[in-house]
Amino acid sequence: MQRFVVLMIALIVLSAGCTGKETMDHPAITKEKALGRVEQLIKEAISGVNPQPRLDLDQLSLTVDHCLDPTDGGSKDRIVVGRGYYLRDVPKDRLAEVSRQVRQTWEQRGHHVSGVSLDGIGFTGRSRPDDFLFSLLVADSDGGEVLNLGVSSPCIWPNGTPEPSTG
């Protein structure tokens, strides 16, 4: 139960936090391009993992959320796009090893790991240079422990730019 709560908190953080980096540092991207980048980051993260996990989409991650608390002070009319996957077919006794491999892959690609769980298996961070949020956590699924990998975009405008004002 405790790991489920940790997972839910991580998903809330991933879906609610907005980094606002798209304004000056990065070009604006559409919802579709952001989702493509999310999927790319997830596939890259597991590219060197042995045993190779099977990605199983976490149905709770299929939402597109509004930026509830933009850290850049920008508009709450923007959205956050994210996805989470259970990493299936990884034996329970190899969860820590697979986590280490995913983390190593992220760091080798220049991404920043900012938080590590007390057991050393779970971690969070941000991609470079585009500041997508990511997390790898142990979750309870189908009666057993499994890794859950989630990635979400910074705050974006659904069509890449603000809608023109009608006033």
SETITI-948030 format. One record per residue (C-alpha): residue in three letters; z, y, x; residue number from 1. Coordinates in Angstrom, 3 decimals. Each point is the difference from the previous one (the first is absolute). Layout:
! SETITI-948030
<drengu><r>ALA</r><w>Z</w><v>Y</v><u>X</u><k>NUM</k></drengu>
...
//
This chain:
! SETITI-948030
<drengu><r>MET</r><w>0.000</w><v>0.000</v><u>0.000</u><k>1</k></drengu>
<drengu><r>GLN</r><w>0.861</w><v>2.400</v><u>2.830</u><k>2</k></drengu>
<drengu><r>ARG</r><w>-3.446</w><v>-0.465</v><u>1.555</u><k>3</k></drengu>
<drengu><r>PHE</r><w>-1.634</w><v>0.666</v><u>-3.373</u><k>4</k></drengu>
<drengu><r>VAL</r><w>1.866</w><v>3.312</v><u>-0.175</u><k>5</k></drengu>
<drengu><r>VAL</r><w>-1.116</w><v>0.861</v><u>3.541</u><k>6</k></drengu>
<drengu><r>LEU</r><w>-3.589</w><v>-0.848</v><u>-0.947</u><k>7</k></drengu>
<drengu><r>MET</r><w>0.127</w><v>2.150</v><u>-3.109</u><k>8</k></drengu>
<drengu><r>ILE</r><w>1.448</w><v>2.933</v><u>1.952</u><k>9</k></drengu>
<drengu><r>ALA</r><w>-2.765</w><v>-0.350</v><u>2.586</u><k>10</k></drengu>
<drengu><r>LEU</r><w>-2.665</w><v>-0.071</v><u>-2.698</u><k>11</k></drengu>
<drengu><r>ILE</r><w>1.475</w><v>3.120</v><u>-1.594</u><k>12</k></drengu>
<drengu><r>VAL</r><w>0.032</w><v>1.777</v><u>3.353</u><k>13</k></drengu>
<drengu><r>LEU</r><w>-3.565</w><v>-1.090</v><u>0.688</u><k>14</k></drengu>
<drengu><r>SER</r><w>-1.223</w><v>1.160</v><u>-3.391</u><k>15</k></drengu>
<drengu><r>ALA</r><w>1.995</w><v>3.219</v><u>-0.321</u><k>16</k></drengu>
<drengu><r>GLY</r><w>0.012</w><v>1.556</v><u>3.450</u><k>17</k></drengu>
<drengu><r>CYS</r><w>-2.724</w><v>2.440</v><u>0.893</u><k>18</k></drengu>
<drengu><r>THR</r><w>-0.673</w><v>1.044</v><u>3.520</u><k>19</k></drengu>
<drengu><r>GLY</r><w>-2.505</w><v>2.716</v><u>-0.812</u><k>20</k></drengu>
<drengu><r>LYS</r><w>-1.913</w><v>-0.418</v><u>3.244</u><k>21</k></drengu>
<drengu><r>GLU</r><w>-3.380</w><v>0.179</v><u>-1.712</u><k>22</k></drengu>
<drengu><r>THR</r><w>0.000</w><v>3.774</v><u>-0.289</u><k>23</k></drengu>
<drengu><r>MET</r><w>-0.563</w><v>1.193</v><u>3.575</u><k>24</k></drengu>
<drengu><r>ASP</r><w>0.200</w><v>-2.997</v><u>2.326</u><k>25</k></drengu>
<drengu><r>HIS</r><w>-2.217</w><v>-2.447</v><u>-1.890</u><k>26</k></drengu>
<drengu><r>PRO</r><w>-2.992</w><v>0.297</v><u>-2.290</u><k>27</k></drengu>
<drengu><r>ALA</r><w>0.634</w><v>-0.543</v><u>-3.688</u><k>28</k></drengu>
<drengu><r>ILE</r><w>-0.813</w><v>-3.486</v><u>-1.244</u><k>29</k></drengu>
<drengu><r>THR</r><w>-0.668</w><v>-1.380</v><u>-3.456</u><k>30</k></drengu>
<drengu><r>LYS</r><w>2.058</w><v>-2.609</v><u>-1.791</u><k>31</k></drengu>
<drengu><r>GLU</r><w>-2.658</w><v>-2.625</v><u>0.764</u><k>32</k></drengu>
<drengu><r>LYS</r><w>-0.091</w><v>0.827</v><u>3.720</u><k>33</k></drengu>
<drengu><r>ALA</r><w>3.799</w><v>-0.018</v><u>0.162</u><k>34</k></drengu>
<drengu><r>LEU</r><w>0.092</w><v>-3.441</v><u>-1.609</u><k>35</k></drengu>
<drengu><r>GLY</r><w>-2.609</w><v>-1.183</v><u>2.500</u><k>36</k></drengu>
<drengu><r>ARG</r><w>2.153</w><v>1.270</v><u>2.865</u><k>37</k></drengu>
<drengu><r>VAL</r><w>3.075</w><v>-1.729</v><u>-1.483</u><k>38</k></drengu>
<drengu><r>GLU</r><w>-1.876</w><v>-3.310</v><u>-0.105</u><k>39</k></drengu>
<drengu><r>GLN</r><w>-1.357</w><v>0.539</v><u>3.531</u><k>40</k></drengu>
<drengu><r>LEU</r><w>3.489</w><v>0.637</v><u>1.400</u><k>41</k></drengu>
<drengu><r>ILE</r><w>1.380</w><v>-3.113</v><u>-1.699</u><k>42</k></drengu>
<drengu><r>LYS</r><w>-2.794</w><v>-2.211</v><u>1.350</u><k>43</k></drengu>
<drengu><r>GLU</r><w>0.386</w><v>1.488</v><u>3.489</u><k>44</k></drengu>
<drengu><r>ALA</r><w>3.740</w><v>-0.640</v><u>-0.098</u><k>45</k></drengu>
<drengu><r>ILE</r><w>-0.426</w><v>-3.737</v><u>-0.495</u><k>46</k></drengu>
<drengu><r>SER</r><w>-3.140</w><v>-0.415</v><u>2.116</u><k>47</k></drengu>
<drengu><r>GLY</r><w>1.785</w><v>-1.571</v><u>2.972</u><k>48</k></drengu>
<drengu><r>VAL</r><w>2.706</w><v>-1.891</v><u>-1.866</u><k>49</k></drengu>
<drengu><r>ASN</r><w>0.513</w><v>-3.702</v><u>0.611</u><k>50</k></drengu>
<drengu><r>PRO</r><w>0.338</w><v>-1.804</v><u>-2.331</u><k>51</k></drengu>
<drengu><r>GLN</r><w>-2.517</w><v>2.118</v><u>-1.929</u><k>52</k></drengu>
<drengu><r>PRO</r><w>1.621</w><v>0.915</v><u>-3.330</u><k>53</k></drengu>
<drengu><r>ARG</r><w>-1.766</w><v>-0.080</v><u>-3.332</u><k>54</k></drengu>
<drengu><r>LEU</r><w>0.146</w><v>3.415</v><u>-1.706</u><k>55</k></drengu>
<drengu><r>ASP</r><w>1.385</w><v>-0.174</v><u>-3.541</u><k>56</k></drengu>
<drengu><r>LEU</r><w>-0.162</w><v>3.342</v><u>-1.826</u><k>57</k></drengu>
<drengu><r>ASP</r><w>3.378</w><v>1.197</v><u>-1.274</u><k>58</k></drengu>
<drengu><r>GLN</r><w>-0.838</w><v>0.908</v><u>-3.608</u><k>59</k></drengu>
<drengu><r>LEU</r><w>2.755</w><v>2.652</v><u>-0.020</u><k>60</k></drengu>
<drengu><r>SER</r><w>-1.932</w><v>1.921</v><u>2.658</u><k>61</k></drengu>
<drengu><r>LEU</r><w>-3.100</w><v>0.576</v><u>-2.144</u><k>62</k></drengu>
<drengu><r>THR</r><w>1.101</w><v>3.436</v><u>-1.134</u><k>63</k></drengu>
<drengu><r>VAL</r><w>-1.225</w><v>3.421</v><u>1.027</u><k>64</k></drengu>
<drengu><r>ASP</r><w>2.945</w><v>2.386</v><u>-0.064</u><k>65</k></drengu>
<drengu><r>HIS</r><w>0.408</w><v>3.749</v><u>-0.056</u><k>66</k></drengu>
<drengu><r>CYS</r><w>1.659</w><v>1.648</v><u>2.975</u><k>67</k></drengu>
<drengu><r>LEU</r><w>3.518</w><v>0.282</v><u>-1.329</u><k>68</k></drengu>
<drengu><r>ASP</r><w>1.512</w><v>1.885</v><u>2.914</u><k>69</k></drengu>
<drengu><r>PRO</r><w>-2.672</w><v>1.365</v><u>2.355</u><k>70</k></drengu>
<drengu><r>THR</r><w>1.569</w><v>0.605</v><u>3.395</u><k>71</k></drengu>
<drengu><r>ASP</r><w>-2.597</w><v>2.677</v><u>0.728</u><k>72</k></drengu>
<drengu><r>GLY</r><w>0.950</w><v>2.119</v><u>-3.028</u><k>73</k></drengu>
<drengu><r>GLY</r><w>-3.498</w><v>-0.508</v><u>-1.391</u><k>74</k></drengu>
<drengu><r>SER</r><w>-1.168</w><v>-0.846</v><u>-3.483</u><k>75</k></drengu>
<drengu><r>LYS</r><w>1.532</w><v>-2.832</v><u>-1.967</u><k>76</k></drengu>
<drengu><r>ASP</r><w>-3.415</w><v>-0.448</v><u>-1.646</u><k>77</k></drengu>
<drengu><r>ARG</r><w>-1.110</w><v>-2.088</v><u>2.968</u><k>78</k></drengu>
<drengu><r>ILE</r><w>0.279</w><v>-3.776</v><u>0.073</u><k>79</k></drengu>
<drengu><r>VAL</r><w>1.091</w><v>-2.783</v><u>2.336</u><k>80</k></drengu>
<drengu><r>VAL</r><w>-2.108</w><v>-3.157</v><u>0.263</u><k>81</k></drengu>
<drengu><r>GLY</r><w>1.595</w><v>-3.178</v><u>1.289</u><k>82</k></drengu>
<drengu><r>ARG</r><w>-0.052</w><v>-3.765</v><u>0.016</u><k>83</k></drengu>
<drengu><r>GLY</r><w>2.403</w><v>-2.749</v><u>0.946</u><k>84</k></drengu>
<drengu><r>TYR</r><w>-0.709</w><v>-3.599</v><u>0.875</u><k>85</k></drengu>
<drengu><r>TYR</r><w>2.167</w><v>-3.061</v><u>0.394</u><k>86</k></drengu>
<drengu><r>LEU</r><w>-0.854</w><v>-1.796</v><u>3.232</u><k>87</k></drengu>
<drengu><r>ARG</r><w>-0.193</w><v>-3.592</v><u>-1.240</u><k>88</k></drengu>
<drengu><r>ASP</r><w>-0.210</w><v>-3.252</v><u>1.993</u><k>89</k></drengu>
<drengu><r>VAL</r><w>2.443</w><v>1.223</v><u>2.650</u><k>90</k></drengu>
<drengu><r>PRO</r><w>2.841</w><v>-2.511</v><u>0.513</u><k>91</k></drengu>
<drengu><r>LYS</r><w>3.449</w><v>1.524</v><u>-0.555</u><k>92</k></drengu>
<drengu><r>ASP</r><w>1.034</w><v>-0.817</v><u>3.573</u><k>93</k></drengu>
<drengu><r>ARG</r><w>-2.944</w><v>2.090</v><u>1.298</u><k>94</k></drengu>
<drengu><r>LEU</r><w>0.557</w><v>3.201</v><u>-2.023</u><k>95</k></drengu>
<drengu><r>ALA</r><w>1.582</w><v>1.813</v><u>2.966</u><k>96</k></drengu>
<drengu><r>GLU</r><w>-2.812</w><v>-1.084</v><u>2.324</u><k>97</k></drengu>
<drengu><r>VAL</r><w>-2.704</w><v>1.139</v><u>-2.426</u><k>98</k></drengu>
<drengu><r>SER</r><w>1.818</w><v>3.297</v><u>-0.519</u><k>99</k></drengu>
<drengu><r>ARG</r><w>0.073</w><v>0.526</v><u>3.774</u><k>100</k></drengu>
<drengu><r>GLN</r><w>-3.748</w><v>-0.697</v><u>0.171</u><k>101</k></drengu>
<drengu><r>VAL</r><w>-0.773</w><v>2.473</v><u>-2.803</u><k>102</k></drengu>
<drengu><r>ARG</r><w>2.187</w><v>2.660</v><u>1.608</u><k>103</k></drengu>
<drengu><r>GLN</r><w>-1.624</w><v>-0.566</v><u>3.384</u><k>104</k></drengu>
<drengu><r>THR</r><w>-3.458</w><v>0.347</v><u>-1.571</u><k>105</k></drengu>
<drengu><r>TRP</r><w>1.008</w><v>3.272</v><u>-1.688</u><k>106</k></drengu>
<drengu><r>GLU</r><w>1.407</w><v>1.451</v><u>3.192</u><k>107</k></drengu>
<drengu><r>GLN</r><w>-2.994</w><v>-1.110</v><u>2.101</u><k>108</k></drengu>
<drengu><r>ARG</r><w>-2.246</w><v>1.888</v><u>-2.423</u><k>109</k></drengu>
<drengu><r>GLY</r><w>2.012</w><v>3.161</v><u>0.624</u><k>110</k></drengu>
<drengu><r>HIS</r><w>2.002</w><v>0.049</v><u>-3.225</u><k>111</k></drengu>
<drengu><r>HIS</r><w>3.624</w><v>1.128</v><u>-0.058</u><k>112</k></drengu>
<drengu><r>VAL</r><w>2.853</w><v>-2.322</v><u>-1.038</u><k>113</k></drengu>
<drengu><r>SER</r><w>2.900</w><v>2.130</v><u>-1.205</u><k>114</k></drengu>
<drengu><r>GLY</r><w>2.527</w><v>-2.379</v><u>-1.494</u><k>115</k></drengu>
<drengu><r>VAL</r><w>1.046</w><v>-3.602</v><u>0.596</u><k>116</k></drengu>
<drengu><r>SER</r><w>2.280</w><v>-2.057</v><u>-2.253</u><k>117</k></drengu>
<drengu><r>LEU</r><w>3.295</w><v>-1.354</v><u>1.286</u><k>118</k></drengu>
<drengu><r>ASP</r><w>-1.422</w><v>-3.524</v><u>0.253</u><k>119</k></drengu>
<drengu><r>GLY</r><w>-2.955</w><v>1.349</v><u>2.023</u><k>120</k></drengu>
<drengu><r>ILE</r><w>-2.583</w><v>-1.485</v><u>-2.364</u><k>121</k></drengu>
<drengu><r>GLY</r><w>-0.722</w><v>2.917</v><u>-2.321</u><k>122</k></drengu>
<drengu><r>PHE</r><w>-1.410</w><v>3.294</v><u>1.202</u><k>123</k></drengu>
<drengu><r>THR</r><w>-1.596</w><v>3.209</v><u>-1.233</u><k>124</k></drengu>
<drengu><r>GLY</r><w>-2.230</w><v>2.594</v><u>1.574</u><k>125</k></drengu>
<drengu><r>ARG</r><w>-3.088</w><v>2.193</v><u>-0.182</u><k>126</k></drengu>
<drengu><r>SER</r><w>-3.584</w><v>-0.535</v><u>1.047</u><k>127</k></drengu>
<drengu><r>ARG</r><w>-1.601</w><v>2.284</v><u>2.528</u><k>128</k></drengu>
<drengu><r>PRO</r><w>-1.808</w><v>2.312</v><u>-0.307</u><k>129</k></drengu>
<drengu><r>ASP</r><w>-0.116</w><v>-0.002</v><u>-3.816</u><k>130</k></drengu>
<drengu><r>ASP</r><w>3.698</w><v>-0.431</v><u>-0.862</u><k>131</k></drengu>
<drengu><r>PHE</r><w>-0.186</w><v>-2.868</v><u>-2.484</u><k>132</k></drengu>
<drengu><r>LEU</r><w>3.431</w><v>-1.542</v><u>-0.620</u><k>133</k></drengu>
<drengu><r>PHE</r><w>0.556</w><v>-3.696</v><u>0.609</u><k>134</k></drengu>
<drengu><r>SER</r><w>2.769</w><v>-2.540</v><u>-0.325</u><k>135</k></drengu>
<drengu><r>LEU</r><w>0.529</w><v>-3.664</v><u>0.722</u><k>136</k></drengu>
<drengu><r>LEU</r><w>2.978</w><v>-1.521</v><u>-1.769</u><k>137</k></drengu>
<drengu><r>VAL</r><w>1.449</w><v>-3.369</v><u>-0.882</u><k>138</k></drengu>
<drengu><r>ALA</r><w>-0.165</w><v>-0.519</v><u>-3.762</u><k>139</k></drengu>
<drengu><r>ASP</r><w>1.019</w><v>-2.729</v><u>-2.393</u><k>140</k></drengu>
<drengu><r>SER</r><w>-3.064</w><v>-1.370</v><u>-1.730</u><k>141</k></drengu>
<drengu><r>ASP</r><w>-0.418</w><v>-3.206</v><u>-1.961</u><k>142</k></drengu>
<drengu><r>GLY</r><w>3.453</w><v>-1.165</v><u>1.052</u><k>143</k></drengu>
<drengu><r>GLY</r><w>-0.468</w><v>0.482</v><u>3.729</u><k>144</k></drengu>
<drengu><r>GLU</r><w>-0.085</w><v>2.613</v><u>2.707</u><k>145</k></drengu>
<drengu><r>VAL</r><w>-3.367</w><v>1.477</v><u>0.881</u><k>146</k></drengu>
<drengu><r>LEU</r><w>-1.227</w><v>3.048</v><u>1.901</u><k>147</k></drengu>
<drengu><r>ASN</r><w>-1.356</w><v>2.916</v><u>-2.043</u><k>148</k></drengu>
<drengu><r>LEU</r><w>-2.328</w><v>2.486</v><u>1.693</u><k>149</k></drengu>
<drengu><r>GLY</r><w>-0.561</w><v>3.336</v><u>-1.744</u><k>150</k></drengu>
<drengu><r>VAL</r><w>-2.093</w><v>3.053</v><u>0.877</u><k>151</k></drengu>
<drengu><r>SER</r><w>-0.345</w><v>3.285</v><u>-1.882</u><k>152</k></drengu>
<drengu><r>SER</r><w>-1.959</w><v>3.184</v><u>0.521</u><k>153</k></drengu>
<drengu><r>PRO</r><w>1.351</w><v>3.483</v><u>0.551</u><k>154</k></drengu>
<drengu><r>CYS</r><w>-0.333</w><v>2.311</v><u>-3.012</u><k>155</k></drengu>
<drengu><r>ILE</r><w>-3.663</w><v>0.410</v><u>-0.884</u><k>156</k></drengu>
<drengu><r>TRP</r><w>-2.086</w><v>1.626</v><u>-2.700</u><k>157</k></drengu>
<drengu><r>PRO</r><w>-1.640</w><v>-2.742</v><u>-2.120</u><k>158</k></drengu>
<drengu><r>ASN</r><w>-3.473</w><v>1.414</v><u>0.670</u><k>159</k></drengu>
<drengu><r>GLY</r><w>0.745</w><v>1.221</v><u>3.535</u><k>160</k></drengu>
<drengu><r>THR</r><w>0.508</w><v>3.669</v><u>-0.908</u><k>161</k></drengu>
<drengu><r>PRO</r><w>2.044</w><v>1.893</v><u>-2.615</u><k>162</k></drengu>
<drengu><r>GLU</r><w>-1.512</w><v>0.293</v><u>-3.435</u><k>163</k></drengu>
<drengu><r>PRO</r><w>-1.363</w><v>3.514</v><u>-0.639</u><k>164</k></drengu>
<drengu><r>SER</r><w>2.366</w><v>2.122</v><u>-2.033</u><k>165</k></drengu>
<drengu><r>THR</r><w>-1.121</w><v>0.797</v><u>-3.531</u><k>166</k></drengu>
<drengu><r>GLY</r><w>1.952</w><v>3.190</v><u>-0.296</u><k>167</k></drengu>
//
